[in-house]
Amino acid sequence: MPFIIRRQNQFDVIVLGAGVAGIGVALELRREGLKVLVMSKRRVPGEASRAAAGILDPFLQIREPNHPLLTLTIPAFQEYEKNIGWIESETKLNVGYKKTGMIYAALSAQDEDELKRRFTWQKKTVIPVEWTSRGIHYPTMGRVYPHQYMDGLLALAKQLGVKFAWTDKAPIRFRKEKNTKIYVALSGTNTYESSALVNALGSWGRDLSLSRHFPALTPIRGQIVLVKSKKIFLDKILHNLEHHYVVPWDSHQYLIGTTTEKAGYCSRVTRAGVASIMSGVERFWPDIRLCAVTSMWSGLRPRTKDQLPVIGETATSGLYVAGGYYRSGILFGVYAGKLLAKSIVSGKIVPQLASYQPLRFTKKERLK
Ligand SMILES: Cc1cc2nc3c(=O)[nH]c(=O)nc-3n(C[C@H](O)[C@H](O)[C@H](O)COP(=O)(O)OP(=O)(O)OC[C@H]3O[C@@H](n4cnc5c(N)ncnc54)[C@H](O)[C@@H]3O)c2cc1C
């Protein structure tokens, strides 16, 4: 696409949302030499992105070998270390990356059958997998600390020259200049213009005007509890076949999760949520009983109707979407951003994004 706007407050692309989806695409657009502005409502980057568990698992929620998400999660996983090296060497920040290894534990004969079935196809992929007496072991999987990861992404983006406009005091409004391809974004007395917009507002993707082409989204609440004990030792991530896991952190802390609840836009931590996490985790990690709770939080994961991300141009020319990253945005957000940036710059959606196009949803689903 032609990028012609170059005056002050005029950008090639405005990205809405400073989560992993927004900063991911902004980073790569900037590397391509474009003038990029990220507009977001809080001074800290990300909502779901900061609340995440930070597990780097390319098979999360994928049961079958031909699942379309694998075309995104596996290459993203392969690039992860390189990207972390990039962030940490440029910013000198530590994102809490550790290749802990992860065990998917079988808790019943039925679980064991299912895990054996998955192991059969997973071992044919490039991801190392081993069968153990407890279930599947993934020696190269690990975690980051999501809040540190997001701070690192923000610092890197700023260093590269991405501009940020924090709009907590004055919400963003939009208009499209008549008979032009120019978008005008207003926040308070500030006005910004660009020839392309990327909606990366996570669960709030349909909040703004001009966002109505965003497919229907359901926020899925996930609760997390951080616990601590000096009496126990666990160095690998443990996961069951549901959504329960334990992630070892430094300083004798363990992050345990999670819930997958439809609770609208309520991001409160609830007694029922914490109780379900505790009892779910206790089934495969009885040591939880020895731990003290140090903190709790929750976040809203953006989920589309088919549970696949939506990454590409909408029916409105110049209006792009990077969203619906649901449970794996920390893993593939930066990689997906790179693919979307390439598509924006070349004016042609790259083949790796073919399964995630916004126009796969019917008009009714988009405008609902
Ligand atoms: C409990 C939990 C556990 C998770 N665990 C993992 C995991 O282990 N591994 C993994 O890979 N993924 C995990 N995820 C998923 C991952 O966090 C998400 O897929 C990802 O963060 C979504 O990123 P996003 O940028 O789309 O959304 P967000 O991070 O929510 O960012 C949206 C941005 O838009 C801004 N915004 C919203 N509305 C407006 C508005 N009106 N005006 C201006 N700005 C606005 C927000 O302030 C925010 O900066 C987890 C998520 C949760 C909640």
The ligand as a Tripos MOL2 file, in Angstrom:
@<TRIPOS>MOLECULE
LIG
   53    58     1     0     0
SMALL
NO_CHARGES

@<TRIPOS>ATOM
      1 C1         -5.5360  -15.7890   32.7990 C.3       1 LIG1
      2 C2         -4.8960  -15.8160   31.4320 C.ar      1 LIG1
      3 C3         -3.8890  -16.7400   31.1770 C.ar      1 LIG1
      4 C4         -3.2680  -16.7580   29.9270 C.ar      1 LIG1
      5 N1         -2.2130  -17.5960   29.7360 N.ar      1 LIG1
      6 C5         -1.5380  -17.5820   28.5630 C.ar      1 LIG1
      7 C6         -0.3920  -18.3750   28.4020 C.ar      1 LIG1
      8 O1          0.0240  -19.0700   29.3250 O.2       1 LIG1
      9 N2          0.2460  -18.3470   27.2050 N.ar      1 LIG1
     10 C7         -0.1860  -17.5730   26.1710 C.ar      1 LIG1
     11 O2          0.4300  -17.6000   25.1030 O.2       1 LIG1
     12 N3         -1.2880  -16.7870   26.3050 N.ar      1 LIG1
     13 C8         -1.9720  -16.7820   27.4730 C.ar      1 LIG1
     14 N4         -3.0920  -16.0120   27.6410 N.ar      1 LIG1
     15 C9         -3.6650  -15.3550   26.4750 C.3       1 LIG1
     16 C10        -3.0120  -14.0280   26.1580 C.3       1 LIG1
     17 O3         -2.8320  -13.2810   27.3230 O.3       1 LIG1
     18 C11        -3.9230  -13.2780   25.1610 C.3       1 LIG1
     19 O4         -4.1330  -14.0830   24.0170 O.3       1 LIG1
     20 C12        -3.2700  -11.9740   24.6990 C.3       1 LIG1
     21 O5         -2.7450  -11.2700   25.7800 O.3       1 LIG1
     22 C13        -4.2690  -11.0740   23.9800 C.3       1 LIG1
     23 O6         -3.5640   -9.9090   23.6520 O.3       1 LIG1
     24 P1         -4.2800   -8.6200   23.0620 P.3       1 LIG1
     25 O7         -3.2050   -7.6570   22.7570 O.co2     1 LIG1
     26 O8         -5.2030   -9.0310   21.9810 O.co2     1 LIG1
     27 O9         -5.2090   -8.0820   24.2550 O.3       1 LIG1
     28 P2         -4.8810   -7.1960   25.5480 P.3       1 LIG1
     29 O10        -3.6170   -7.6030   26.1970 O.co2     1 LIG1
     30 O11        -6.1150   -7.2530   26.3830 O.co2     1 LIG1
     31 O12        -4.6570   -5.7450   24.9870 O.3       1 LIG1
     32 C14        -5.7080   -4.9100   24.5680 C.3       1 LIG1
     33 C15        -5.2220   -3.4750   24.6590 C.3       1 LIG1
     34 O13        -6.2390   -2.6060   24.1620 O.3       1 LIG1
     35 C16        -6.4080   -1.5240   25.0660 C.3       1 LIG1
     36 N5         -7.7900   -1.0420   24.9550 N.ar      1 LIG1
     37 C17        -8.9310   -1.7240   25.1430 C.ar      1 LIG1
     38 N6        -10.0060   -0.9310   24.9060 N.ar      1 LIG1
     39 C18        -9.5350    0.2770   24.5600 C.ar      1 LIG1
     40 C19       -10.1380    1.5000   24.1730 C.ar      1 LIG1
     41 N7        -11.4630    1.6600   24.1270 N.pl3     1 LIG1
     42 N8         -9.3260    2.5510   23.8470 N.ar      1 LIG1
     43 C20        -7.9870    2.4010   23.8840 C.ar      1 LIG1
     44 N9         -7.3610    1.2620   24.2450 N.ar      1 LIG1
     45 C21        -8.1180    0.2100   24.5730 C.ar      1 LIG1
     46 C22        -6.0860   -2.1230   26.4380 C.3       1 LIG1
     47 O14        -5.7470   -1.1250   27.3880 O.3       1 LIG1
     48 C23        -4.9270   -3.0360   26.0850 C.3       1 LIG1
     49 O15        -3.6860   -2.3540   26.1180 O.3       1 LIG1
     50 C24        -3.7160  -15.9080   28.8900 C.ar      1 LIG1
     51 C25        -4.7220  -14.9870   29.1530 C.ar      1 LIG1
     52 C26        -5.2940  -14.9150   30.4100 C.ar      1 LIG1
     53 C27        -6.3540  -13.8780   30.6900 C.3       1 LIG1
@<TRIPOS>BOND
     1     1     2 1
     2     2     3 ar
     3     2    52 ar
     4     3     4 ar
     5     4     5 ar
     6     4    50 ar
     7     5     6 ar
     8     6     7 ar
     9     6    13 1
    10     7     8 2
    11     7     9 ar
    12     9    10 ar
    13    10    11 2
    14    10    12 ar
    15    12    13 ar
    16    13    14 ar
    17    14    15 1
    18    14    50 ar
    19    15    16 1
    20    16    17 1
    21    16    18 1
    22    18    19 1
    23    18    20 1
    24    20    21 1
    25    20    22 1
    26    22    23 1
    27    23    24 1
    28    24    25 2
    29    24    26 1
    30    24    27 1
    31    27    28 1
    32    28    29 2
    33    28    30 1
    34    28    31 1
    35    31    32 1
    36    32    33 1
    37    33    34 1
    38    33    48 1
    39    34    35 1
    40    35    36 1
    41    35    46 1
    42    36    37 ar
    43    36    45 ar
    44    37    38 ar
    45    38    39 ar
    46    39    40 ar
    47    39    45 ar
    48    40    41 1
    49    40    42 ar
    50    42    43 ar
    51    43    44 ar
    52    44    45 ar
    53    46    47 1
    54    46    48 1
    55    48    49 1
    56    50    51 ar
    57    51    52 ar
    58    52    53 1
@<TRIPOS>SUBSTRUCTURE
     1 LIG1         1 GROUP 0 **** ****
